[in-house]
Amino acid sequence: MNSKLYEELAMQFYNDNKDHRHYNYLFDGLIEEAKEAAEAETVEDVVEELGDVLWYVTVIASRLGYSLENLMRKNYNKLEMRKVVGK
């Protein structure tokens, strides 16, 4: 699956579920899923929770007008800059 298809599917789920409308709900969910990933006891559980983290990141980014590709590019550029300046 590519990032564009994933974004479409994630947003379809988001749009079908009225509980996910508010930013507070989205950020609370992101924090909860990241915590569950950090506390997971098996690799499979970590991967499952990271999938949930990805869903929240995707929806929040989309609501802000950004795609996963935008996020990846911005993050890569930030990492490259850190490499250049030695951080």
N, C-alpha and C positions, 0 to 999 in steps of 0.2 A: 504494500500500500504506500502511496506517496503522500506527502504532507498536504497537498491540495485536497485530495479525496478525504483524508482524515478530517481536515477542517470542515468540509461540507457535512460530513456525518456527525461530527461533534456539535456543530451549530444546529443541525436538524434536531438532535436530541434536546439541545438547549431550548430551542424555540417551541418544542412540544411539551416542555415541562415548566409550568408557571412558577415553581418554587425557586428556580435559578435566576430570577430577574434582577436581584439587587447585588451591587458590588460587594456589600458586606457578606452576603451569603457566599459569593464566589471566593473571596479571600479567606473567609473562615474555612471553607471546604478545602482550599489549597493548603492551608496550614495544617489542617487535620490529616490530609492524605500524606503530606510530607512527613509528619510525625509518625504515621503508621508505617511508612517506608523505612524510616530510621529505626523503628523498633521491631521490624519484621525479623523473624527467626530463620527463614529459608530464602534462598535466592528466588524461588518461584514467587514467594509472597512479596519480596522487594519489587520484583518486576511487575507484579499485578498492581501494587500501590503506585509505582512510577507511572503506570498507564493512567491511573486516576489523576495524578499530578499533571500529566500531559493534557488531559481533558480540561482541567481548570485553567492551565496556562493558555491553552488554545482559545477558550471562550473569552477569557479576560482580554487577551491580545486582540481578538476579533472585535470585541465591543469597543476597544480603543482605536480601531481602524488599522490594526497591524496583522499581518499573516505570520505563520510560523517561519516562512522563508525570510521575512523582514527581521524577525527576532534572531534567527540563526546568523544572518549577515551582520547585524549590529553587534551581536556577541562575538563573532569571529573578529570583527574589526577592533573591538575593545581588547580582545586577547592579543592580537597582533601588536597593538599599541603598547600594551604592557610589556611584551617581549622586547620591543624597541627601546623602551625607557628603563628596562631592567626591573620591573615589578612583578 
